[in-house]
Structure formats: structure tokens, C-alpha cells
């Protein structure tokens, strides 16, 4: 691990088709583990009304916001269907079962 990446936990800390929230100076980040086991991270705030995406339903590589049912791609952050808006995606990588997020994103508000 280098200073460019910060460990936030282990892969098994995030359930399949579920999420965990990481609090950062730049705001909360939702770390998802989709059904294939792949992990993706996105800001934990729906662009529509600020709903907590980490509490949404994960299906495929998307999440449905629990407030107003907007569906967002976990890969791009883009709203799907007729809805328009985007949540910021966060670079994530896995090393030896450890989940790492890009340090530059975590420190963005400092």
C-alpha cells in the first residue's frame, strides 16, 4: 500500500449485494459488493434528494435509492432511465483481501 491509497477494511466486511459506509472529510462514501463479488464505491448521496445510497437495493451493478427509487449505476454514478443526475464514483482497489480507496478523494475537503 502506498500513500495514494487508504485501507478502509476487508472484502468480507461488506456483504454480497450490500454496502458499508465510510465517513471521510469529503463526505460519506458507500462501498458496495455486487453479486459477482466485485466492489465499487460511490458517494453515499443520491443526486436527486440526497438519499443514502448505502441503504438502497443493489441489483446487478446498480443501486436503487431508498427515498424516491432513482436507479444509479455503481460504475459511472449516472442515473438510469428517464432520470438525470450523477453521483461521484470513487476509485477502489483490492490488495490481499484489503479494500483500498484513493487517498486524494478521501482528503478532498481538507
MODELLER restraints for C-alpha pairs under 7 A, 6 or more apart:
rsr = mdl.restraints
at = mdl.atoms
rsr.add(forms.Gaussian(group=physical.xy_distance, feature=features.Distance(at['CA:4:A'], at['CA:102:A']), mean=6.04, stdev=0.5))
rsr.add(forms.Gaussian(group=physical.xy_distance, feature=features.Distance(at['CA:4:A'], at['CA:103:A']), mean=5.17, stdev=0.5))
rsr.add(forms.Gaussian(group=physical.xy_distance, feature=features.Distance(at['CA:4:A'], at['CA:104:A']), mean=6.92, stdev=0.5))
rsr.add(forms.Gaussian(group=physical.xy_distance, feature=features.Distance(at['CA:5:A'], at['CA:100:A']), mean=5.73, stdev=0.5))
rsr.add(forms.Gaussian(group=physical.xy_distance, feature=features.Distance(at['CA:5:A'], at['CA:101:A']), mean=5.47, stdev=0.5))
rsr.add(forms.Gaussian(group=physical.xy_distance, feature=features.Distance(at['CA:5:A'], at['CA:102:A']), mean=4.65, stdev=0.5))
rsr.add(forms.Gaussian(group=physical.xy_distance, feature=features.Distance(at['CA:5:A'], at['CA:103:A']), mean=4.86, stdev=0.5))
rsr.add(forms.Gaussian(group=physical.xy_distance, feature=features.Distance(at['CA:6:A'], at['CA:100:A']), mean=5.20, stdev=0.5))
rsr.add(forms.Gaussian(group=physical.xy_distance, feature=features.Distance(at['CA:6:A'], at['CA:101:A']), mean=5.39, stdev=0.5))
rsr.add(forms.Gaussian(group=physical.xy_distance, feature=features.Distance(at['CA:6:A'], at['CA:102:A']), mean=6.41, stdev=0.5))
rsr.add(forms.Gaussian(group=physical.xy_distance, feature=features.Distance(at['CA:6:A'], at['CA:103:A']), mean=5.62, stdev=0.5))
rsr.add(forms.Gaussian(group=physical.xy_distance, feature=features.Distance(at['CA:7:A'], at['CA:98:A']), mean=6.58, stdev=0.5))
rsr.add(forms.Gaussian(group=physical.xy_distance, feature=features.Distance(at['CA:7:A'], at['CA:99:A']), mean=5.69, stdev=0.5))
rsr.add(forms.Gaussian(group=physical.xy_distance, feature=features.Distance(at['CA:7:A'], at['CA:100:A']), mean=4.36, stdev=0.5))
rsr.add(forms.Gaussian(group=physical.xy_distance, feature=features.Distance(at['CA:7:A'], at['CA:101:A']), mean=6.55, stdev=0.5))
rsr.add(forms.Gaussian(group=physical.xy_distance, feature=features.Distance(at['CA:8:A'], at['CA:99:A']), mean=5.82, stdev=0.5))
rsr.add(forms.Gaussian(group=physical.xy_distance, feature=features.Distance(at['CA:8:A'], at['CA:100:A']), mean=5.92, stdev=0.5))
rsr.add(forms.Gaussian(group=physical.xy_distance, feature=features.Distance(at['CA:9:A'], at['CA:98:A']), mean=5.92, stdev=0.5))
rsr.add(forms.Gaussian(group=physical.xy_distance, feature=features.Distance(at['CA:9:A'], at['CA:99:A']), mean=5.45, stdev=0.5))
rsr.add(forms.Gaussian(group=physical.xy_distance, feature=features.Distance(at['CA:10:A'], at['CA:97:A']), mean=5.68, stdev=0.5))
rsr.add(forms.Gaussian(group=physical.xy_distance, feature=features.Distance(at['CA:10:A'], at['CA:98:A']), mean=4.41, stdev=0.5))
rsr.add(forms.Gaussian(group=physical.xy_distance, feature=features.Distance(at['CA:10:A'], at['CA:99:A']), mean=5.35, stdev=0.5))
rsr.add(forms.Gaussian(group=physical.xy_distance, feature=features.Distance(at['CA:11:A'], at['CA:97:A']), mean=5.55, stdev=0.5))
rsr.add(forms.Gaussian(group=physical.xy_distance, feature=features.Distance(at['CA:11:A'], at['CA:98:A']), mean=6.04, stdev=0.5))
rsr.add(forms.Gaussian(group=physical.xy_distance, feature=features.Distance(at['CA:11:A'], at['CA:99:A']), mean=5.99, stdev=0.5))
rsr.add(forms.Gaussian(group=physical.xy_distance, feature=features.Distance(at['CA:14:A'], at['CA:20:A']), mean=5.99, stdev=0.5))
rsr.add(forms.Gaussian(group=physical.xy_distance, feature=features.Distance(at['CA:14:A'], at['CA:32:A']), mean=6.96, stdev=0.5))
rsr.add(forms.Gaussian(group=physical.xy_distance, feature=features.Distance(at['CA:14:A'], at['CA:33:A']), mean=6.24, stdev=0.5))
rsr.add(forms.Gaussian(group=physical.xy_distance, feature=features.Distance(at['CA:15:A'], at['CA:33:A']), mean=6.47, stdev=0.5))
rsr.add(forms.Gaussian(group=physical.xy_distance, feature=features.Distance(at['CA:16:A'], at['CA:33:A']), mean=5.21, stdev=0.5))
rsr.add(forms.Gaussian(group=physical.xy_distance, feature=features.Distance(at['CA:16:A'], at['CA:34:A']), mean=5.75, stdev=0.5))
rsr.add(forms.Gaussian(group=physical.xy_distance, feature=features.Distance(at['CA:16:A'], at['CA:35:A']), mean=5.56, stdev=0.5))
rsr.add(forms.Gaussian(group=physical.xy_distance, feature=features.Distance(at['CA:16:A'], at['CA:37:A']), mean=6.51, stdev=0.5))
rsr.add(forms.Gaussian(group=physical.xy_distance, feature=features.Distance(at['CA:17:A'], at['CA:33:A']), mean=5.56, stdev=0.5))
rsr.add(forms.Gaussian(group=physical.xy_distance, feature=features.Distance(at['CA:17:A'], at['CA:34:A']), mean=4.66, stdev=0.5))
rsr.add(forms.Gaussian(group=physical.xy_distance, feature=features.Distance(at['CA:17:A'], at['CA:35:A']), mean=5.32, stdev=0.5))
rsr.add(forms.Gaussian(group=physical.xy_distance, feature=features.Distance(at['CA:17:A'], at['CA:58:A']), mean=5.38, stdev=0.5))
rsr.add(forms.Gaussian(group=physical.xy_distance, feature=features.Distance(at['CA:18:A'], at['CA:32:A']), mean=5.75, stdev=0.5))
rsr.add(forms.Gaussian(group=physical.xy_distance, feature=features.Distance(at['CA:18:A'], at['CA:33:A']), mean=5.85, stdev=0.5))
rsr.add(forms.Gaussian(group=physical.xy_distance, feature=features.Distance(at['CA:18:A'], at['CA:58:A']), mean=6.51, stdev=0.5))
rsr.add(forms.Gaussian(group=physical.xy_distance, feature=features.Distance(at['CA:19:A'], at['CA:30:A']), mean=6.22, stdev=0.5))
rsr.add(forms.Gaussian(group=physical.xy_distance, feature=features.Distance(at['CA:19:A'], at['CA:31:A']), mean=5.32, stdev=0.5))
rsr.add(forms.Gaussian(group=physical.xy_distance, feature=features.Distance(at['CA:19:A'], at['CA:32:A']), mean=4.30, stdev=0.5))
rsr.add(forms.Gaussian(group=physical.xy_distance, feature=features.Distance(at['CA:19:A'], at['CA:33:A']), mean=6.41, stdev=0.5))
rsr.add(forms.Gaussian(group=physical.xy_distance, feature=features.Distance(at['CA:19:A'], at['CA:54:A']), mean=5.41, stdev=0.5))
rsr.add(forms.Gaussian(group=physical.xy_distance, feature=features.Distance(at['CA:20:A'], at['CA:30:A']), mean=5.76, stdev=0.5))
rsr.add(forms.Gaussian(group=physical.xy_distance, feature=features.Distance(at['CA:20:A'], at['CA:31:A']), mean=5.35, stdev=0.5))
rsr.add(forms.Gaussian(group=physical.xy_distance, feature=features.Distance(at['CA:20:A'], at['CA:32:A']), mean=6.74, stdev=0.5))
rsr.add(forms.Gaussian(group=physical.xy_distance, feature=features.Distance(at['CA:20:A'], at['CA:54:A']), mean=6.50, stdev=0.5))
rsr.add(forms.Gaussian(group=physical.xy_distance, feature=features.Distance(at['CA:21:A'], at['CA:28:A']), mean=6.44, stdev=0.5))
rsr.add(forms.Gaussian(group=physical.xy_distance, feature=features.Distance(at['CA:21:A'], at['CA:29:A']), mean=5.61, stdev=0.5))
rsr.add(forms.Gaussian(group=physical.xy_distance, feature=features.Distance(at['CA:21:A'], at['CA:30:A']), mean=4.62, stdev=0.5))
rsr.add(forms.Gaussian(group=physical.xy_distance, feature=features.Distance(at['CA:21:A'], at['CA:31:A']), mean=6.23, stdev=0.5))
rsr.add(forms.Gaussian(group=physical.xy_distance, feature=features.Distance(at['CA:21:A'], at['CA:54:A']), mean=6.55, stdev=0.5))
rsr.add(forms.Gaussian(group=physical.xy_distance, feature=features.Distance(at['CA:22:A'], at['CA:28:A']), mean=5.61, stdev=0.5))
rsr.add(forms.Gaussian(group=physical.xy_distance, feature=features.Distance(at['CA:22:A'], at['CA:29:A']), mean=5.11, stdev=0.5))
rsr.add(forms.Gaussian(group=physical.xy_distance, feature=features.Distance(at['CA:22:A'], at['CA:30:A']), mean=6.39, stdev=0.5))
rsr.add(forms.Gaussian(group=physical.xy_distance, feature=features.Distance(at['CA:23:A'], at['CA:29:A']), mean=6.43, stdev=0.5))
rsr.add(forms.Gaussian(group=physical.xy_distance, feature=features.Distance(at['CA:24:A'], at['CA:106:A']), mean=5.61, stdev=0.5))
rsr.add(forms.Gaussian(group=physical.xy_distance, feature=features.Distance(at['CA:25:A'], at['CA:106:A']), mean=6.50, stdev=0.5))
rsr.add(forms.Gaussian(group=physical.xy_distance, feature=features.Distance(at['CA:25:A'], at['CA:107:A']), mean=6.05, stdev=0.5))
rsr.add(forms.Gaussian(group=physical.xy_distance, feature=features.Distance(at['CA:25:A'], at['CA:109:A']), mean=5.35, stdev=0.5))
rsr.add(forms.Gaussian(group=physical.xy_distance, feature=features.Distance(at['CA:25:A'], at['CA:110:A']), mean=6.56, stdev=0.5))
rsr.add(forms.Gaussian(group=physical.xy_distance, feature=features.Distance(at['CA:26:A'], at['CA:106:A']), mean=5.89, stdev=0.5))
rsr.add(forms.Gaussian(group=physical.xy_distance, feature=features.Distance(at['CA:26:A'], at['CA:107:A']), mean=6.26, stdev=0.5))
rsr.add(forms.Gaussian(group=physical.xy_distance, feature=features.Distance(at['CA:26:A'], at['CA:108:A']), mean=5.33, stdev=0.5))
rsr.add(forms.Gaussian(group=physical.xy_distance, feature=features.Distance(at['CA:26:A'], at['CA:109:A']), mean=4.59, stdev=0.5))
rsr.add(forms.Gaussian(group=physical.xy_distance, feature=features.Distance(at['CA:28:A'], at['CA:43:A']), mean=6.17, stdev=0.5))
rsr.add(forms.Gaussian(group=physical.xy_distance, feature=features.Distance(at['CA:28:A'], at['CA:44:A']), mean=5.42, stdev=0.5))
rsr.add(forms.Gaussian(group=physical.xy_distance, feature=features.Distance(at['CA:29:A'], at['CA:41:A']), mean=6.73, stdev=0.5))
rsr.add(forms.Gaussian(group=physical.xy_distance, feature=features.Distance(at['CA:29:A'], at['CA:42:A']), mean=5.80, stdev=0.5))
rsr.add(forms.Gaussian(group=physical.xy_distance, feature=features.Distance(at['CA:29:A'], at['CA:43:A']), mean=4.41, stdev=0.5))
rsr.add(forms.Gaussian(group=physical.xy_distance, feature=features.Distance(at['CA:29:A'], at['CA:44:A']), mean=4.85, stdev=0.5))
rsr.add(forms.Gaussian(group=physical.xy_distance, feature=features.Distance(at['CA:30:A'], at['CA:41:A']), mean=5.63, stdev=0.5))
rsr.add(forms.Gaussian(group=physical.xy_distance, feature=features.Distance(at['CA:30:A'], at['CA:42:A']), mean=5.49, stdev=0.5))
rsr.add(forms.Gaussian(group=physical.xy_distance, feature=features.Distance(at['CA:30:A'], at['CA:43:A']), mean=5.83, stdev=0.5))
rsr.add(forms.Gaussian(group=physical.xy_distance, feature=features.Distance(at['CA:30:A'], at['CA:44:A']), mean=4.88, stdev=0.5))
rsr.add(forms.Gaussian(group=physical.xy_distance, feature=features.Distance(at['CA:30:A'], at['CA:53:A']), mean=6.95, stdev=0.5))
rsr.add(forms.Gaussian(group=physical.xy_distance, feature=features.Distance(at['CA:30:A'], at['CA:54:A']), mean=5.26, stdev=0.5))
rsr.add(forms.Gaussian(group=physical.xy_distance, feature=features.Distance(at['CA:31:A'], at['CA:39:A']), mean=6.98, stdev=0.5))
rsr.add(forms.Gaussian(group=physical.xy_distance, feature=features.Distance(at['CA:31:A'], at['CA:40:A']), mean=5.88, stdev=0.5))
rsr.add(forms.Gaussian(group=physical.xy_distance, feature=features.Distance(at['CA:31:A'], at['CA:41:A']), mean=4.38, stdev=0.5))
rsr.add(forms.Gaussian(group=physical.xy_distance, feature=features.Distance(at['CA:31:A'], at['CA:42:A']), mean=6.69, stdev=0.5))
rsr.add(forms.Gaussian(group=physical.xy_distance, feature=features.Distance(at['CA:32:A'], at['CA:39:A']), mean=5.48, stdev=0.5))
rsr.add(forms.Gaussian(group=physical.xy_distance, feature=features.Distance(at['CA:32:A'], at['CA:40:A']), mean=5.26, stdev=0.5))
rsr.add(forms.Gaussian(group=physical.xy_distance, feature=features.Distance(at['CA:32:A'], at['CA:41:A']), mean=6.02, stdev=0.5))
rsr.add(forms.Gaussian(group=physical.xy_distance, feature=features.Distance(at['CA:33:A'], at['CA:39:A']), mean=4.42, stdev=0.5))
rsr.add(forms.Gaussian(group=physical.xy_distance, feature=features.Distance(at['CA:33:A'], at['CA:40:A']), mean=6.56, stdev=0.5))
rsr.add(forms.Gaussian(group=physical.xy_distance, feature=features.Distance(at['CA:34:A'], at['CA:58:A']), mean=6.99, stdev=0.5))
rsr.add(forms.Gaussian(group=physical.xy_distance, feature=features.Distance(at['CA:34:A'], at['CA:60:A']), mean=6.59, stdev=0.5))
rsr.add(forms.Gaussian(group=physical.xy_distance, feature=features.Distance(at['CA:34:A'], at['CA:61:A']), mean=6.27, stdev=0.5))
rsr.add(forms.Gaussian(group=physical.xy_distance, feature=features.Distance(at['CA:35:A'], at['CA:60:A']), mean=6.84, stdev=0.5))
rsr.add(forms.Gaussian(group=physical.xy_distance, feature=features.Distance(at['CA:40:A'], at['CA:74:A']), mean=6.33, stdev=0.5))
rsr.add(forms.Gaussian(group=physical.xy_distance, feature=features.Distance(at['CA:40:A'], at['CA:75:A']), mean=6.92, stdev=0.5))
rsr.add(forms.Gaussian(group=physical.xy_distance, feature=features.Distance(at['CA:40:A'], at['CA:92:A']), mean=6.53, stdev=0.5))
rsr.add(forms.Gaussian(group=physical.xy_distance, feature=features.Distance(at['CA:41:A'], at['CA:89:A']), mean=5.93, stdev=0.5))
rsr.add(forms.Gaussian(group=physical.xy_distance, feature=features.Distance(at['CA:41:A'], at['CA:90:A']), mean=5.10, stdev=0.5))
rsr.add(forms.Gaussian(group=physical.xy_distance, feature=features.Distance(at['CA:41:A'], at['CA:91:A']), mean=6.92, stdev=0.5))
rsr.add(forms.Gaussian(group=physical.xy_distance, feature=features.Distance(at['CA:41:A'], at['CA:92:A']), mean=6.49, stdev=0.5))
rsr.add(forms.Gaussian(group=physical.xy_distance, feature=features.Distance(at['CA:42:A'], at['CA:74:A']), mean=6.59, stdev=0.5))
rsr.add(forms.Gaussian(group=physical.xy_distance, feature=features.Distance(at['CA:42:A'], at['CA:77:A']), mean=6.88, stdev=0.5))
rsr.add(forms.Gaussian(group=physical.xy_distance, feature=features.Distance(at['CA:42:A'], at['CA:87:A']), mean=6.69, stdev=0.5))
rsr.add(forms.Gaussian(group=physical.xy_distance, feature=features.Distance(at['CA:42:A'], at['CA:88:A']), mean=5.71, stdev=0.5))
rsr.add(forms.Gaussian(group=physical.xy_distance, feature=features.Distance(at['CA:42:A'], at['CA:89:A']), mean=4.17, stdev=0.5))
rsr.add(forms.Gaussian(group=physical.xy_distance, feature=features.Distance(at['CA:42:A'], at['CA:90:A']), mean=5.29, stdev=0.5))
rsr.add(forms.Gaussian(group=physical.xy_distance, feature=features.Distance(at['CA:43:A'], at['CA:87:A']), mean=6.10, stdev=0.5))
rsr.add(forms.Gaussian(group=physical.xy_distance, feature=features.Distance(at['CA:43:A'], at['CA:88:A']), mean=5.56, stdev=0.5))
rsr.add(forms.Gaussian(group=physical.xy_distance, feature=features.Distance(at['CA:43:A'], at['CA:89:A']), mean=6.34, stdev=0.5))
rsr.add(forms.Gaussian(group=physical.xy_distance, feature=features.Distance(at['CA:44:A'], at['CA:52:A']), mean=5.38, stdev=0.5))
rsr.add(forms.Gaussian(group=physical.xy_distance, feature=features.Distance(at['CA:44:A'], at['CA:53:A']), mean=5.10, stdev=0.5))
rsr.add(forms.Gaussian(group=physical.xy_distance, feature=features.Distance(at['CA:44:A'], at['CA:54:A']), mean=6.01, stdev=0.5))
rsr.add(forms.Gaussian(group=physical.xy_distance, feature=features.Distance(at['CA:45:A'], at['CA:51:A']), mean=5.42, stdev=0.5))
rsr.add(forms.Gaussian(group=physical.xy_distance, feature=features.Distance(at['CA:45:A'], at['CA:52:A']), mean=5.19, stdev=0.5))
rsr.add(forms.Gaussian(group=physical.xy_distance, feature=features.Distance(at['CA:45:A'], at['CA:53:A']), mean=5.83, stdev=0.5))
rsr.add(forms.Gaussian(group=physical.xy_distance, feature=features.Distance(at['CA:45:A'], at['CA:87:A']), mean=6.95, stdev=0.5))
rsr.add(forms.Gaussian(group=physical.xy_distance, feature=features.Distance(at['CA:46:A'], at['CA:52:A']), mean=6.51, stdev=0.5))
rsr.add(forms.Gaussian(group=physical.xy_distance, feature=features.Distance(at['CA:46:A'], at['CA:53:A']), mean=6.10, stdev=0.5))
rsr.add(forms.Gaussian(group=physical.xy_distance, feature=features.Distance(at['CA:46:A'], at['CA:65:A']), mean=6.65, stdev=0.5))
rsr.add(forms.Gaussian(group=physical.xy_distance, feature=features.Distance(at['CA:46:A'], at['CA:87:A']), mean=6.37, stdev=0.5))
rsr.add(forms.Gaussian(group=physical.xy_distance, feature=features.Distance(at['CA:47:A'], at['CA:85:A']), mean=5.64, stdev=0.5))
rsr.add(forms.Gaussian(group=physical.xy_distance, feature=features.Distance(at['CA:47:A'], at['CA:86:A']), mean=5.88, stdev=0.5))
rsr.add(forms.Gaussian(group=physical.xy_distance, feature=features.Distance(at['CA:47:A'], at['CA:87:A']), mean=5.84, stdev=0.5))
rsr.add(forms.Gaussian(group=physical.xy_distance, feature=features.Distance(at['CA:48:A'], at['CA:85:A']), mean=6.93, stdev=0.5))
rsr.add(forms.Gaussian(group=physical.xy_distance, feature=features.Distance(at['CA:51:A'], at['CA:65:A']), mean=6.25, stdev=0.5))
rsr.add(forms.Gaussian(group=physical.xy_distance, feature=features.Distance(at['CA:51:A'], at['CA:66:A']), mean=6.67, stdev=0.5))
rsr.add(forms.Gaussian(group=physical.xy_distance, feature=features.Distance(at['CA:51:A'], at['CA:67:A']), mean=5.72, stdev=0.5))
rsr.add(forms.Gaussian(group=physical.xy_distance, feature=features.Distance(at['CA:52:A'], at['CA:65:A']), mean=6.91, stdev=0.5))
rsr.add(forms.Gaussian(group=physical.xy_distance, feature=features.Distance(at['CA:53:A'], at['CA:63:A']), mean=6.95, stdev=0.5))
rsr.add(forms.Gaussian(group=physical.xy_distance, feature=features.Distance(at['CA:53:A'], at['CA:65:A']), mean=5.27, stdev=0.5))
rsr.add(forms.Gaussian(group=physical.xy_distance, feature=features.Distance(at['CA:53:A'], at['CA:66:A']), mean=7.00, stdev=0.5))
rsr.add(forms.Gaussian(group=physical.xy_distance, feature=features.Distance(at['CA:55:A'], at['CA:66:A']), mean=6.37, stdev=0.5))
rsr.add(forms.Gaussian(group=physical.xy_distance, feature=features.Distance(at['CA:56:A'], at['CA:63:A']), mean=5.93, stdev=0.5))
rsr.add(forms.Gaussian(group=physical.xy_distance, feature=features.Distance(at['CA:56:A'], at['CA:64:A']), mean=5.16, stdev=0.5))
rsr.add(forms.Gaussian(group=physical.xy_distance, feature=features.Distance(at['CA:56:A'], at['CA:65:A']), mean=4.86, stdev=0.5))
rsr.add(forms.Gaussian(group=physical.xy_distance, feature=features.Distance(at['CA:56:A'], at['CA:66:A']), mean=4.82, stdev=0.5))
rsr.add(forms.Gaussian(group=physical.xy_distance, feature=features.Distance(at['CA:57:A'], at['CA:63:A']), mean=5.43, stdev=0.5))
rsr.add(forms.Gaussian(group=physical.xy_distance, feature=features.Distance(at['CA:57:A'], at['CA:64:A']), mean=5.20, stdev=0.5))
rsr.add(forms.Gaussian(group=physical.xy_distance, feature=features.Distance(at['CA:58:A'], at['CA:64:A']), mean=6.60, stdev=0.5))
rsr.add(forms.Gaussian(group=physical.xy_distance, feature=features.Distance(at['CA:61:A'], at['CA:73:A']), mean=6.21, stdev=0.5))
rsr.add(forms.Gaussian(group=physical.xy_distance, feature=features.Distance(at['CA:61:A'], at['CA:74:A']), mean=5.62, stdev=0.5))
rsr.add(forms.Gaussian(group=physical.xy_distance, feature=features.Distance(at['CA:61:A'], at['CA:75:A']), mean=6.94, stdev=0.5))
rsr.add(forms.Gaussian(group=physical.xy_distance, feature=features.Distance(at['CA:62:A'], at['CA:71:A']), mean=6.55, stdev=0.5))
rsr.add(forms.Gaussian(group=physical.xy_distance, feature=features.Distance(at['CA:62:A'], at['CA:72:A']), mean=5.46, stdev=0.5))
rsr.add(forms.Gaussian(group=physical.xy_distance, feature=features.Distance(at['CA:62:A'], at['CA:73:A']), mean=4.38, stdev=0.5))
rsr.add(forms.Gaussian(group=physical.xy_distance, feature=features.Distance(at['CA:62:A'], at['CA:74:A']), mean=5.06, stdev=0.5))
rsr.add(forms.Gaussian(group=physical.xy_distance, feature=features.Distance(at['CA:63:A'], at['CA:71:A']), mean=5.59, stdev=0.5))
rsr.add(forms.Gaussian(group=physical.xy_distance, feature=features.Distance(at['CA:63:A'], at['CA:72:A']), mean=5.48, stdev=0.5))
rsr.add(forms.Gaussian(group=physical.xy_distance, feature=features.Distance(at['CA:63:A'], at['CA:73:A']), mean=6.65, stdev=0.5))
rsr.add(forms.Gaussian(group=physical.xy_distance, feature=features.Distance(at['CA:63:A'], at['CA:74:A']), mean=6.78, stdev=0.5))
rsr.add(forms.Gaussian(group=physical.xy_distance, feature=features.Distance(at['CA:64:A'], at['CA:70:A']), mean=5.52, stdev=0.5))
rsr.add(forms.Gaussian(group=physical.xy_distance, feature=features.Distance(at['CA:64:A'], at['CA:71:A']), mean=4.33, stdev=0.5))
rsr.add(forms.Gaussian(group=physical.xy_distance, feature=features.Distance(at['CA:64:A'], at['CA:72:A']), mean=6.45, stdev=0.5))
rsr.add(forms.Gaussian(group=physical.xy_distance, feature=features.Distance(at['CA:65:A'], at['CA:71:A']), mean=6.31, stdev=0.5))
rsr.add(forms.Gaussian(group=physical.xy_distance, feature=features.Distance(at['CA:70:A'], at['CA:79:A']), mean=6.82, stdev=0.5))
rsr.add(forms.Gaussian(group=physical.xy_distance, feature=features.Distance(at['CA:71:A'], at['CA:79:A']), mean=5.74, stdev=0.5))
rsr.add(forms.Gaussian(group=physical.xy_distance, feature=features.Distance(at['CA:71:A'], at['CA:80:A']), mean=5.51, stdev=0.5))
rsr.add(forms.Gaussian(group=physical.xy_distance, feature=features.Distance(at['CA:72:A'], at['CA:78:A']), mean=5.47, stdev=0.5))
rsr.add(forms.Gaussian(group=physical.xy_distance, feature=features.Distance(at['CA:72:A'], at['CA:79:A']), mean=4.38, stdev=0.5))
rsr.add(forms.Gaussian(group=physical.xy_distance, feature=features.Distance(at['CA:72:A'], at['CA:80:A']), mean=5.73, stdev=0.5))
rsr.add(forms.Gaussian(group=physical.xy_distance, feature=features.Distance(at['CA:73:A'], at['CA:79:A']), mean=6.49, stdev=0.5))
rsr.add(forms.Gaussian(group=physical.xy_distance, feature=features.Distance(at['CA:73:A'], at['CA:80:A']), mean=6.95, stdev=0.5))
rsr.add(forms.Gaussian(group=physical.xy_distance, feature=features.Distance(at['CA:76:A'], at['CA:89:A']), mean=6.38, stdev=0.5))
rsr.add(forms.Gaussian(group=physical.xy_distance, feature=features.Distance(at['CA:77:A'], at['CA:86:A']), mean=5.08, stdev=0.5))
rsr.add(forms.Gaussian(group=physical.xy_distance, feature=features.Distance(at['CA:77:A'], at['CA:87:A']), mean=4.59, stdev=0.5))
rsr.add(forms.Gaussian(group=physical.xy_distance, feature=features.Distance(at['CA:77:A'], at['CA:88:A']), mean=5.75, stdev=0.5))
rsr.add(forms.Gaussian(group=physical.xy_distance, feature=features.Distance(at['CA:77:A'], at['CA:89:A']), mean=5.74, stdev=0.5))
rsr.add(forms.Gaussian(group=physical.xy_distance, feature=features.Distance(at['CA:78:A'], at['CA:85:A']), mean=6.06, stdev=0.5))
rsr.add(forms.Gaussian(group=physical.xy_distance, feature=features.Distance(at['CA:78:A'], at['CA:86:A']), mean=4.38, stdev=0.5))
rsr.add(forms.Gaussian(group=physical.xy_distance, feature=features.Distance(at['CA:78:A'], at['CA:87:A']), mean=6.52, stdev=0.5))
rsr.add(forms.Gaussian(group=physical.xy_distance, feature=features.Distance(at['CA:79:A'], at['CA:85:A']), mean=5.38, stdev=0.5))
rsr.add(forms.Gaussian(group=physical.xy_distance, feature=features.Distance(at['CA:79:A'], at['CA:86:A']), mean=5.84, stdev=0.5))
rsr.add(forms.Gaussian(group=physical.xy_distance, feature=features.Distance(at['CA:91:A'], at['CA:101:A']), mean=5.94, stdev=0.5))
rsr.add(forms.Gaussian(group=physical.xy_distance, feature=features.Distance(at['CA:91:A'], at['CA:102:A']), mean=5.54, stdev=0.5))
rsr.add(forms.Gaussian(group=physical.xy_distance, feature=features.Distance(at['CA:92:A'], at['CA:100:A']), mean=5.63, stdev=0.5))
rsr.add(forms.Gaussian(group=physical.xy_distance, feature=features.Distance(at['CA:92:A'], at['CA:101:A']), mean=4.63, stdev=0.5))
rsr.add(forms.Gaussian(group=physical.xy_distance, feature=features.Distance(at['CA:92:A'], at['CA:102:A']), mean=6.42, stdev=0.5))
rsr.add(forms.Gaussian(group=physical.xy_distance, feature=features.Distance(at['CA:93:A'], at['CA:99:A']), mean=6.13, stdev=0.5))
rsr.add(forms.Gaussian(group=physical.xy_distance, feature=features.Distance(at['CA:93:A'], at['CA:100:A']), mean=5.30, stdev=0.5))
rsr.add(forms.Gaussian(group=physical.xy_distance, feature=features.Distance(at['CA:93:A'], at['CA:101:A']), mean=6.63, stdev=0.5))
rsr.add(forms.Gaussian(group=physical.xy_distance, feature=features.Distance(at['CA:94:A'], at['CA:100:A']), mean=6.04, stdev=0.5))
